[in-house]
Amino acid sequence: MTRLPINFRTALLLASLVLVVVSTSGCLNEGKAQLTTVFTGDGTALANKILSVMKAEVPVEDIESLTVTVTRIVLDRGANEAEDGEDVEEPAEEAEEESTEKDDNAEQVEVFSGEMRVNILDLTGVSQLVSLQEVPAGHYSKIRLEIADPELVLKAEPETVYTNIHLTANDRLFITTDFDLEDGTSHVLVLDFGGIHLVQLGNGDYNLTPQLRASLEILSVENTFVQGVINAIDYDANTLVLGVEGGEIAVTYAEDTEIFLSTDDAETPTGAETDLLAGIEVICYGELYSDNTMTAARIELVPEQTEELEPPAEE
């Protein structure tokens, strides 16, 4: 076996160490943050806008449901970063029309892509999990939201579904805001449907302008509901692992957690812990934390082929 000279072996070892340091530094520069995105809302609020005398605002109390499909959520990273000492704008109070110009120096970070049906009125006082996503650390300046297929049901006509609803801004909304995600941190991004601006037009059509706000929570979001499939359950520890969009949620429940079977009414739970089985779909209601854990006060078994989420009835 050929032995290398000591000086050569030392130089080779030092070169290897330098390579490791450089590689590690590169990884640190490409830090990651965990982002949990949820929807919430105040369906009773109305936009403060001046209406034409030829148009009529539809009162929220007349609406049974107002449902849209969320198809994509994208964050702009790396643009419009505030200089040292410069004031940063507060989150926008409502969604604006999609910008026709893209920021050349902004990276587009997608946190959701698919089809999620959201009943805006169902989000009054509760939150709905959208996705779990590991995103690059850094500065973010804009949130872009794409929606489609609005459907309206009025209380006076519960059997009629109106689909002739025109979404403003070409089905695209964005919020201009500034926030930073540091390497190794976890946050909850709360997208708040802060109101409904629905106008009935003279020709029988409707115009819908959703009002949207955004905030970044560090710890937790109360009154959240999460739908997913039980991947694993530990009866001794009162915990289950819920598979959801983009990852898993570790759910803790207690002896007094209400468990509703799919055949139960909204007020009387008859389920037991043994009804929670790996492979079944459930909806958990409780407090969601930014480390992707949850404390559930209520668990509902989802009947097969159920497509829409239904939050618990208000007491």
N, C-alpha and C positions, 0 to 999 in steps of 0.2 A: 504493500500500500504506500503510495507516494504521500509524504508529509509536506505541507506547505510551510514556508518560512514563517517564523513568529511574526515578523513585521507585516507580512502580507496578510496573515490571518487576522491580525489586529485591525488592519485597514479595512478588510472585508467586513468584519464585525461592526466597525463604526459606520460603514456605508449602509449596512443593513439597518442599524439603529436610526440613522438619518431618514431612510426610506420609511420606516415605521412611523416616525414622528410626523413627517410630511403627510403621509396617508391619513394618520389620525387627525391632524389639523384640518385636512380637507373635509373629513367627516363632520367635525365640529362646526365648520362653517356652513355645512348643509344640515343644520339642526332641524328637528321636527317638533311639532306641537300637536296635541290631541284636541280636535274640535268636535263638539257635539252640537248639532243644529236642531232646533225645535221651533215649531210654530205656536203662537198664542194669539189672543185677540180680545177686543172689546166690540162685539158685534152690535152693541146698542148705540155706539157713537156714530155721528154723521160728519161728513166732510163739511167744512165751512167754505162754501163756494156760492157765487152769485149765479142763479139760474135764469135762463131766458124765460120770458112769459109764455113761450110756446112749449115749455117742457115742465114736467112734474116730477118732483122727488118722490120715490116710493118709501113710505114710512117703514122702519125696521120692524115695528110691531105687526105689520101686515105680511111679513115674510116667514114662511115655514122653513125653508132651507135655501141657501145660496152656495152652490158647490162649484169649485174649479179644480182643474187638474194641474198640479205643479209638475213641470217637466224638467227643469234644470235650475241649479243654483251655482253661480260662479263668483269667485272673489278675485278682485284685482290686487296683485301683490307687487310692491316695489315702486309704485308711482306716487307722485305728490307728497313725498315724505316731508314732514315739517323740519325746518332747520332748527338748530339749537336756539332756544329762547323764543321761538316763534309759536304763537298761539295755534292750537289745533281746533278745527271746527268741531262742534258738537254733532252727534248723529242727527241726520235729517229727520224732520217731523213727519214726512210723508214720502211715498215713493214718487220719483220723477220719471219722465219719459226716457226711454233708452237713448243713451248718447249715440249720435251718429258717427262720432269720431272715437277711435280706440286710442288709448294711451300707448305710444310707441314703446315706452320703457316699462310697461306693466305686464307682468306674467299672469296668465289666466289660470286660476286654481279652481277646479271643479269639485264641489263637495256633494252634489247630488245630480243624478241623471236617471230619468225613468218616468213613471207615471204614478203620482200619488194624489188620490182624490181627497180634497179638503173641504169640509162644510164650514164656512167662515163663522156661521152662527154657533156651531158646536164648540168653538174655541173660546167662548166667553168664560173667563175665569180659569181656564185650564190650558195645558200645553200638549202638543203632539210631537213626538219624536220624528224627525225627518231622516237623519243619518248620523253615523259615526265616521269620522275621517281623520287620518293623520295627514297634516298639511305642513308645508315648509314654514319654518320660523321666519319672522320678518315683519315688515310694515305693510299694512293693507289699507286701501283707500276707497274701495267701492264694492258694493254687493249687487249682483245682477240676478234677477229672478224672471223666469219665463213661465207663463201660465197659459192654459188653453181650456176649451170646452166648458164654458160656464153654463150652469143650469139653475133655473129659478122655479121654486114652487111657492105659491101664495096660499095663505091660510084659508082664503075664501074659495080656492080651487085646488084642494089637496090632490086630486087625481090628474091635474094638468101640469106638465113639465115644459116650461118655456126655454127654448134653446136659441131664440133669435136675440141674443145678447152680444153687443159689440164691446170688445175690450179695448180700452184706450192704449196708446203707445205701442200699437202693433204686437200686443200680447207680451210686451217686455217692460219690466220695471227695474229701476235701480235706485240705490241709496248711496249718496256720497257721504262717507264717514272715514274716520282715521282711527286705527287701533293697531297695537303691536302684539304679536305672539312670540314669546321667548322660547328658546330651545328647552324641551323637557317639561313644559307647562301644559295644563289642561284647562279648557274653558268651555262654557256653554254659550253658543251664539243664539240669541233669542230674536226671531223675526216676528214682529207684532203687527197683526192686522188690526190697526187702531181704529178702523171705522169702515163703513160701507157707504159709497156714493153711487146709488143706483137711480138712474133717471129714465122715466118712461117717455118715449118719443111720440110725436103725433101720428106716425105711421104704424104704431103698434109694436115697434122694436124698443129695445132697452140699451142704454149705455152704462157700462160698469167701470168705475175708476176705484180700484182698491186702494185704501190708505195703508201704508206700510211704514213701520219704524224698526230700528234695530238696536240691540244693546248686547254687551258682552258681559256675562256673569262669570265670576271666578269660582264660586263654591257650588251652588245648587239651584234648582228650579222646582218650586213646589207645585202640587196639583198637576202632575204630568201623567199622560197615559202613553204606554209603549206596547205595541203589538208585535209579537214574534213567536217563534217556535221554541219550546223547551228543549235545549240540547242536553242538559244534564240536571239532576236534582239530588240533593242530599237531605233526606228527611230528618236526620239527627241534628244537622246544623241549621235547619229551616232556611235553606238557600237553594236557588235554582239559577241556571245559566240560560239566558234568553238570547237566541240568535236573531239579530235584526239587520237592517241595511248597513253594510260596511263593518260589521263586527259583532260583539256580544255585550250584553248587559248582565252583571251579577246582581241578582235580586234577592234581598233578604225579606222574609215575611215572619209574622209572629203568630202566636196561638189565637189571637183575636182578629187576625186578618180575615176578611170576608171572602169566601170562595163561592162564586156563582156558577152553576151549571148552565149549559145553553138553554135548558128548558125552564129555568127559574124566571120569575118576574124581576122587575128592577129593584124591588125593595126587600125581598126575602131570600137570602142565600141558603142553599141546602147542601152545598158541596163540602167535601172534606179534603184534608191534605193528600189522602190516598188517590184522589181524583186527578191530581197533578202528576202527569206521566211524561216521560221523555218522548218527543215526537209530536205532541199535540200543540195546537196553536192557542195562545192565551193573550189577553190584554191585562196588563198590570197598571194600576193607578197608585200614585204615591209621589215621593220626593226623589227627583233624579239629580245625581251628583256629577260633577265634571270629571271624575275619575271613572266614569262608566259603571257606577254602581247605583242601586236604587233600593229604597225602602218602600215596600208595597203595603198599602192599607186595604186594598181590594184587588182580587184576581178574578177575571171572567174567562171561562172556557169559550172559545169561538166555535160556533157551529160550522160545519163544513160548507164551503162555497159562499161564505160571507165575505163581501167585498168592502163594505164601508165600515168605518169605526163609529161606534156610538158611545159617547161619554155617559157616565152615570147620570140619572135624573137628579135635578137639583132638589134639595130638601126644602 
